[in-house]
């Protein structure tokens, strides 16, 4: 007979069970032994006895080795088995023959037979180290309790079914802050199944952070992270200074996002899209589009300002104004003079000491220059060396005049709309053409070399003959384009977009059936260019008309000519690194590249030195009187005659290093024409007897020297 199975707790202590001999009725009959029967050749105490699972628990058990029993012979043929076990389940003893190590199913009648004893092993006490939480999903701060499941285990990892518990344990929920445990909150156990307890916090969880579930003051499982809810516009705040002095024109304002319980919300990519910012200066909106980035649990909005002024920044999240819905920023940029001097000092540091010679023809200066530029770009160092320019069939020595004339002729030819690379904008500037040519690769290479040439003019402190559109120069510094840029460069498109912005009736938009596309002519056929992905099916409404207008401006001024802009920027920045250009706005770069837009005679008088005469001399007085009567074109012709450039360079206005010199040759005849040395910005005037005579001779000299330099 077997002893009745006794429940045994999973432990490291000895577990005892008794085996006793079978009765005569239980012994097998003589001659009916199984083929696997083996006679016992040793005493029972030498047998090996171990536990073997019979009916394991339904839940998965941690795999553990079944320990071997030690056998002790007692009186009356009984045997005492002892072992250490840490696995839960119902086991039976397994007896093995010490000779063949095979399990004995039955034994010979000549020996005492043993019947296997059954042992029940139950789980131990609850262990906080091994117990854990189940089904703790994404938890956000809310006005509702948090629900979770608790799986209780003993220290060996055995699951403790709820039916084994005399009473449900008391569990607490608390927030952990700064390594100190917060005020605990009781947890209610709703019900339990065989393996887990279904529980929830008794109070709502509205504070984001890390929480722990404790049992008898000890933590169960890992910490639970409660994330903040979605941003609430009324709780969000605008942070930052209201008075900013900047040298790179970039102002950063921080936006702190909070949910309705005032929890700080870490920004995400979608939140950057949902944040809308409007910048106003002097009551004019759509001034700039900021760059929004996520930095240190805040959204940072980077604004680029062109002027020292007062700006109003208005913020909204999902069309709802933020808690402080606007902030006034007073921006004071560093003086342009200081930035310009710093810029030229930086260029001098990277300048090479070598010279590179170039010979070109005046009538085809672009075709002759491009091979040299291609060679210089491959060299690298030649781009920052001083060019020595020589024109074919001319004996002039380049001390500055031929170089200046080279930049003027190249820019005048390449910016000509007939060349096909540039078009003229509404304000008289040049921007890239949208025309599609057969050889796109050659066109992009020519534009890249053009960018290199224009940057070379800035590097040598010279100017080009023409003005690039602000949208082109903004692309170099990654400055955003706005509706103001569209207004100056393409007034017709701006009028169309403005008329749409003035519509505030939703039914009117439904009747127009506008979508986020822009019509465009390609090879004589009108095609719709989507402004955003899926723009063909996205309709324009009152709520998104501002976005539609901004995307329209970006497509016209930037996306439609992006390959040309990329090529131009690549060539430009190979000569002058982008970091040196950051302190300047597009208008600043326009002045540096092209000089003043109009000839300022007052500035010219201020920057003029006299040799052999005085400012009160009759000839000098007649000179300024004649120039006053000239229109802007004739004044530019005079400036080109004297200096080789049609614009006053930026150095003339912000530096005293640029001068022109006027001298009078008293021994020359009044019948001679005025001459000029463009290398030195010097004008030589004969001693004229009358103002009319001087006017006639000066006009002839200016016209004759318009397409060439009379004297170097």
Secondary structure as UniProt FT lines:
FT   STRAND          7..9
FT   STRAND          11..19
FT   TURN            24..26
FT   TURN            30..31
FT   TURN            35..36
FT   HELIX           44..46
FT   STRAND          48..53
FT   STRAND          68..73
FT   HELIX           75..77
FT   STRAND          79..85
FT   STRAND          89..96
FT   TURN            98..100
FT   TURN            109..110
FT   STRAND          118..122
FT   TURN            128..130
FT   STRAND          132..134
FT   STRAND          139..140
FT   STRAND          147..151
FT   TURN            155..156
FT   HELIX           162..164
FT   STRAND          171..177
FT   TURN            178..179
FT   STRAND          180..181
FT   STRAND          185..192
FT   STRAND          196..201
FT   STRAND          209..215
FT   TURN            216..217
FT   STRAND          218..227
FT   TURN            233..235
FT   STRAND          237..239
FT   STRAND          243..246
FT   STRAND          250..256
FT   TURN            260..261
FT   HELIX           269..274
FT   STRAND          275..281
FT   TURN            282..283
FT   STRAND          291..295
FT   TURN            296..297
FT   STRAND          298..304
FT   STRAND          309..317
FT   TURN            318..319
FT   STRAND          320..333
FT   HELIX           336..349
FT   STRAND          355..360
FT   HELIX           362..364
FT   HELIX           365..379
FT   HELIX           381..384
FT   STRAND          386..391
FT   TURN            392..393
FT   HELIX           401..414
FT   HELIX           417..419
FT   STRAND          422..424
FT   TURN            426..427
FT   STRAND          430..432
FT   HELIX           440..459
FT   TURN            460..461
FT   HELIX           470..476
FT   TURN            477..478
FT   HELIX           483..489
FT   HELIX           491..501
FT   HELIX           506..512
FT   STRAND          517..522
FT   TURN            523..524
FT   STRAND          525..530
FT   TURN            533..534
FT   HELIX           535..537
FT   TURN            542..544
FT   HELIX           545..557
FT   HELIX           559..561
FT   HELIX           562..575
FT   HELIX           578..581
FT   TURN            582..583
FT   HELIX           586..594
FT   HELIX           601..606
FT   STRAND          608..611
FT   TURN            615..616
FT   HELIX           618..629
FT   HELIX           632..643
FT   HELIX           650..654
FT   TURN            656..657
FT   STRAND          660..665
FT   TURN            666..667
FT   TURN            670..671
FT   STRAND          675..677
FT   TURN            678..681
FT   STRAND          682..686
FT   HELIX           691..704
FT   TURN            705..707
//
